[in-house]
Amino acid sequence: MATLYDKPVRLLMHDMAASMGLKPGQSFTREQAVQWFAEHYPDTKPGTVTAHCCRSLKIDQENAVLLTEN
């Protein structure tokens, strides 16, 4: 699958967490993730960011995404 940037979104999610200063177990909302990508990687579609939040990270009951250590 082709990527728009030098890394796939899956890896850019890790960059986002580091940029936000998040540690494993801390959370961020989907909206924060979409906003971060809009600012740093504007060609990434919001739906793609949301899908990666759901796919590669665990979502809690309040729609905040929790970082996992895998």
Protein Blocks (a to p, Z undefined) as FASTA:
>chain_A
ZZfblbdfklmmmmmmmmnopaehiacdfklmmmmmmmmmmmbcfklmmmmmmmmpccdf
kopacddfZZ
